Amino acid sequence: MNFTRWSARLPGTQRRAAARSETPVPADRRGEGSVPAARAEPPADGTPPVAAVDELPARDVLDRVPALVALVHGPDHRIAYVNDAYTTAFGTRPTGAPARESLPELAELGLLPLLDQVLRSKKPRTLKSRRAVDGRSYTFTCTPVAEDGDRDGGVLVFATDVTDHAEAAERLRASERRQRETAVTLQRSLLPQELEQPDDLRIAATYQPGGTEAAVGGDWYDVITLGGGRTALVIGDVMGRGVRAAAVMGQLRTAVRAYARLDLPPHEVLQLLDGLATEIDANQIATCVYAVHDPNEGRLVYASAGHLPILVRDENGTVSRADEPTGPPLGTGGWMHTSGSIALSPGSTAVLYTDGLVERRDEDLDEGIASLERALAGATGTPQVICDRLVRSAGVTADHDDDVAVLVLQHPARTGPDGDLFRNAALELLGGVEAAPRARAFASGVLTSWRFPTELHDLGVLATSELVANSLQHGTPPMRLRLRRTDRRLIVEVTDGDDHLPRRRRAEPADESGRGIAIVATIASNWGSRRTPGGGKAVWCEFVLPKGRH
């Protein structure tokens, strides 16, 4: 085979047919659509001419280039030529042998099907950064070539050593993986390791970080038992990605738990969070929903800072959306948040979630929320089952491009023996000297009917007496006593119209008052107070039921 008769059509290079033809090109057509061929023209100053491209010997050029070059011919890709660099890398290759037998390095790289494709299509193809048997990485460019009168033609294989670039890219990917693993570890460590499980609710949550190509975000959730049977639920999303977003998330979650202990209304908690987010980073914003469930009210009171609406499915399968009120995200400042409410009756299920569950690049956000509503309408089972089903229905996989956090809570409808473990009793307290004895008699009768042991019965009556006496002395009408039992505890609560919260203090021996709250705090497992919507306050205490009485 005459190697010098081959013409290689390398990508980006065109050779004019007129340069290879003996027929001269008319002067009036020169320069049309292409660049004239390089020719050796005698310079006007008489200096020796420079060799033209067409006069350079191809074999000498290819033998000297540092890239690996191989030329194969025909459907079997028989070896026509390999240059010195190729021989140095993979050893001597016999001319005329088929590539499948004599070029095993190309077979291992999966290059033989590519050679077939190039030979058929007569179009060049490139295979980027493949590690060969010699341990180095190459980018292979396969270009069709043709010999005069040869119908089959051949393929010129041109391999560029890109080992340094490949190793640098791998080091960068490894660094990114380590950073992502650090962020994911930080993120998960800042999320609740185990959700609190209130008496009246069943709760499950899940967190799915974004895929390997996406840095972890700042999605978070939490469940906080407030005492007195009430529960706070929160979910949020810090804008941005990486360790910074996870760190800000951790600060906000810690702050929410601290503010929740103050037992403030949801909008006041968000107001405090808004100021804190501005102090953490004026350029960092976050969305958040903070909600409080009170089993006595049968509603979920919430406030939203730019977050997606809570969805509630009632016992009949009808899904409602808590759209209003919604304020701007945390960190924007200057906004007065307000609280709203949505019914959460027995048998209902509520879902709090972040935008990764419903937001898609090719779909409107409202369509994503509507899809979630349809999925929730048909979802049954435990909160964890519903949680997993919603994630699957949204198409969230391991390579999802955004973080996803979902919090599902159920208010079970209890009947039969289970319903007997959850009871309520209430008494309106009218002013006067007879109010305290009536309250004690009422509490004694209720606790007896609930079949509490004598010790717990007496402690409940004593706590009722002290809380009612405190309300009669320091509060204003209307006053109300509420007793509540769950499968785990007894709760005693007294409300009145005065918003001054009591505090525990040390009474001196000569003091005739000031011991009521101290007594309650001593005998009860827990106690607290909060302001009620519309004015007034509630003071409560609770007793953990002894084992065997659940």
NUKENU-258073 format. One line per 5 residues: number of its first residue (from 0); for each residue x, y, z of C-alpha. Coordinates in steps of 0.5 Angstrom, whole numbers, plus 500, padded with zeros to 3 digits. Example, Ala and Ser with C-alpha at 12.3 -4.5 7.8 and 13.67 -1.06 7.14 Angstrom:
# NUKENU-258073
0	525/491/516 | 527/498/514
END
This chain:
# NUKENU-258073
0	500/500/500 | 503/507/498 | 502/511/504 | 503/517/501 | 497/517/497
5	492/517/503 | 488/523/504 | 486/525/511 | 480/529/512 | 482/532/519
10	476/536/523 | 477/543/521 | 481/542/515 | 479/542/508 | 484/541/502
15	482/544/495 | 480/539/490 | 484/544/485 | 490/543/489 | 490/535/487
20	488/536/480 | 492/537/474 | 487/541/471 | 488/549/473 | 482/553/476
25	480/559/472 | 482/565/475 | 476/568/475 | 474/563/480 | 480/562/485
30	478/564/492 | 471/561/492 | 469/558/498 | 475/556/500 | 482/558/502
35	488/557/496 | 493/551/497 | 499/553/500 | 504/553/495 | 512/555/495
40	512/562/491 | 519/565/490 | 520/571/494 | 521/578/491 | 527/579/495
45	530/572/492 | 531/569/499 | 530/561/498 | 523/559/498 | 520/555/504
50	517/548/503 | 510/548/502 | 505/543/506 | 504/539/500 | 511/538/499
55	512/535/506 | 513/527/507 | 507/525/511 | 510/519/514 | 516/523/517
60	511/528/520 | 507/523/523 | 513/519/526 | 515/525/530 | 509/528/533
65	508/526/540 | 501/524/539 | 499/517/538 | 497/515/531 | 495/509/527
70	492/508/520 | 487/502/519 | 484/500/512 | 478/496/510 | 472/493/514
75	477/489/518 | 481/495/520 | 487/492/518 | 494/496/520 | 497/500/515
80	501/504/520 | 503/506/527 | 507/512/529 | 513/511/534 | 509/514/539
85	504/509/538 | 509/503/538 | 512/506/545 | 506/506/548 | 503/500/546
90	509/496/543 | 510/494/536 | 504/492/531 | 504/488/525 | 502/491/519
95	496/488/515 | 493/484/521 | 486/486/523 | 485/491/529 | 481/486/533
100	487/481/534 | 493/486/533 | 490/492/537 | 487/490/543 | 488/496/547
105	483/499/542 | 478/493/543 | 478/494/551 | 477/502/550 | 471/500/546
110	474/504/540 | 472/498/534 | 465/500/534 | 467/507/533 | 471/505/527
115	466/501/524 | 461/508/525 | 467/512/522 | 468/508/516 | 460/507/514
120	459/515/515 | 465/518/513 | 465/523/518 | 470/524/524 | 468/522/531
125	472/523/538 | 472/519/544 | 474/523/550 | 479/522/556 | 479/514/556
130	484/510/560 | 488/506/556 | 492/499/558 | 498/503/559 | 495/507/565
135	495/514/561 | 489/517/559 | 487/519/552 | 482/523/547 | 481/519/541
140	479/522/534 | 478/517/529 | 478/521/522 | 476/517/515 | 481/517/510
145	481/515/502 | 485/512/497 | 485/513/490 | 480/508/487 | 479/505/494
150	472/504/495 | 473/501/503 | 478/507/505 | 480/507/512 | 481/510/519
155	486/515/522 | 486/514/529 | 489/520/533 | 490/519/540 | 492/525/545
160	495/524/552 | 490/528/556 | 493/524/563 | 495/531/567 | 488/534/565
165	484/527/567 | 488/527/573 | 486/534/575 | 479/533/573 | 479/527/578
170	482/531/584 | 477/536/583 | 471/531/583 | 474/528/589 | 475/535/592
175	467/536/590 | 465/529/593 | 469/531/600 | 466/538/600 | 459/535/599
180	460/529/604 | 462/534/609 | 455/538/607 | 451/532/607 | 454/530/614
185	453/537/617 | 446/537/614 | 444/531/617 | 447/532/624 | 443/539/625
190	437/535/623 | 433/532/629 | 436/525/630 | 429/522/632 | 423/526/632
195	419/527/638 | 412/524/638 | 407/528/641 | 401/524/645 | 395/526/640
200	399/526/633 | 403/521/629 | 409/524/625 | 414/522/620 | 419/526/616
205	424/525/611 | 430/528/608 | 433/527/601 | 439/531/599 | 440/533/592
210	444/528/587 | 451/528/586 | 452/534/581 | 448/538/586 | 451/541/593
215	447/540/599 | 442/545/601 | 439/548/607 | 432/544/608 | 430/543/615
220	424/541/619 | 423/540/627 | 418/537/632 | 417/541/638 | 413/539/644
225	410/545/648 | 407/542/654 | 400/542/655 | 398/537/649 | 400/542/644
230	406/541/639 | 410/546/634 | 412/544/627 | 416/547/623 | 419/546/616
235	424/551/612 | 429/552/606 | 435/556/607 | 437/559/600 | 443/557/597
240	447/551/597 | 453/548/601 | 456/548/608 | 454/555/609 | 447/554/607
245	447/548/612 | 450/552/618 | 445/558/617 | 440/552/617 | 443/550/624
250	442/556/627 | 435/558/625 | 433/551/627 | 436/552/634 | 433/559/635
255	426/556/633 | 427/551/639 | 429/557/643 | 423/561/641 | 418/555/641
260	419/555/649 | 417/561/650 | 410/559/647 | 409/565/643 | 404/565/637
265	407/563/630 | 407/570/627 | 411/572/633 | 416/566/632 | 417/568/625
270	418/576/627 | 424/574/632 | 427/569/626 | 426/574/621 | 431/579/625
275	435/573/627 | 436/571/620 | 438/579/618 | 443/579/623 | 446/572/621
280	447/574/614 | 444/580/611 | 444/577/604 | 442/570/606 | 434/569/606
285	430/563/608 | 423/561/607 | 419/558/613 | 413/555/616 | 411/555/623
290	405/551/626 | 402/550/633 | 397/544/634 | 392/544/640 | 388/538/640
295	383/542/644 | 382/546/638 | 382/541/633 | 386/546/628 | 393/548/626
300	395/555/627 | 401/557/623 | 405/563/620 | 409/563/613 | 415/566/611
305	415/565/604 | 414/558/604 | 409/553/600 | 402/552/603 | 401/547/608
310	396/541/605 | 391/538/609 | 387/531/607 | 381/530/612 | 378/523/613
315	374/523/607 | 380/524/602 | 378/532/601 | 385/536/601 | 385/543/603
320	391/548/602 | 393/553/607 | 394/559/602 | 394/565/607 | 397/569/610
325	404/568/607 | 409/574/608 | 416/575/605 | 422/570/606 | 426/571/613
330	431/576/612 | 428/581/608 | 426/585/614 | 420/590/615 | 414/586/615
335	409/584/620 | 407/577/620 | 400/574/622 | 398/568/623 | 392/563/620
340	389/557/621 | 386/551/618 | 382/545/621 | 386/539/623 | 380/534/626
345	381/527/628 | 382/523/622 | 386/528/618 | 393/528/615 | 397/535/614
350	403/535/610 | 409/540/610 | 414/540/605 | 420/544/601 | 420/546/594
355	424/540/592 | 418/536/592 | 414/540/587 | 418/545/583 | 421/543/576
360	424/547/571 | 419/545/566 | 413/545/570 | 409/551/573 | 410/551/581
365	402/551/582 | 402/544/577 | 407/541/582 | 403/543/588 | 396/540/584
370	400/534/583 | 402/533/590 | 395/534/592 | 392/529/588 | 397/524/591
375	396/526/598 | 388/525/596 | 389/518/595 | 395/516/600 | 393/512/606
380	397/508/612 | 402/511/617 | 405/517/616 | 412/514/614 | 408/510/609
385	405/517/606 | 411/520/606 | 415/515/602 | 409/515/597 | 409/522/596
390	416/522/595 | 416/517/590 | 410/520/586 | 414/526/585 | 419/523/582
395	424/524/587 | 430/519/586 | 438/519/588 | 440/524/582 | 434/529/584
400	437/536/582 | 434/539/589 | 434/537/596 | 427/535/599 | 424/535/606
405	417/532/608 | 414/532/614 | 407/528/615 | 403/529/621 | 396/525/623
410	391/526/628 | 388/519/629 | 381/518/630 | 380/514/636 | 375/510/638
415	373/504/642 | 378/502/648 | 383/507/644 | 378/513/645 | 377/511/652
420	385/513/653 | 384/520/650 | 378/524/654 | 377/531/656 | 373/535/661
425	371/542/662 | 368/547/667 | 366/554/667 | 369/558/673 | 364/563/676
430	367/568/681 | 366/567/688 | 368/563/694 | 364/557/691 | 369/557/685
435	374/553/688 | 370/548/692 | 366/547/686 | 373/546/682 | 376/541/687
440	369/537/687 | 369/537/679 | 376/535/678 | 375/529/684 | 369/526/680
445	373/526/673 | 379/523/676 | 375/518/679 | 371/516/673 | 378/516/669
450	380/510/674 | 386/514/676 | 390/511/682 | 389/514/689 | 396/518/689
455	395/521/682 | 388/523/683 | 390/527/690 | 396/530/686 | 391/532/680
460	386/535/685 | 391/539/689 | 394/542/682 | 387/544/680 | 386/547/687
465	392/551/687 | 391/553/679 | 384/555/680 | 386/559/687 | 391/563/683
470	387/565/677 | 381/567/682 | 386/571/686 | 390/574/680 | 386/573/674
475	380/576/671 | 373/573/668 | 372/569/664 | 375/563/667 | 375/556/665
480	378/549/668 | 380/544/663 | 382/537/665 | 385/532/659 | 388/525/659
485	392/522/654 | 395/515/654 | 401/518/657 | 399/524/661 | 394/528/665
490	394/535/664 | 390/540/668 | 389/547/665 | 386/554/667 | 385/560/663
495	383/567/665 | 382/574/662 | 388/577/665 | 395/576/660 | 400/577/666
500	404/571/666 | 405/568/673 | 412/566/675 | 415/561/680 | 418/565/686
505	421/563/693 | 416/565/698 | 418/568/705 | 416/564/711 | 411/570/713
510	408/571/706 | 401/569/706 | 401/568/698 | 406/566/693 | 406/559/694
515	401/556/689 | 406/556/683 | 411/553/687 | 407/547/689 | 405/546/682
520	412/546/680 | 414/541/685 | 408/536/685 | 407/536/677 | 412/533/672
525	412/539/668 | 408/546/668 | 408/552/664 | 404/558/662 | 402/562/655
530	398/568/653 | 392/566/649 | 389/569/642 | 385/575/644 | 388/576/650
535	388/572/657 | 393/567/659 | 393/559/660 | 397/556/666 | 398/548/665
540	401/543/669 | 402/535/667 | 403/529/670 | 406/523/667 | 402/517/668
545	405/511/671 | 406/505/667 | 401/500/666 | 395/505/666 | 396/507/659
END
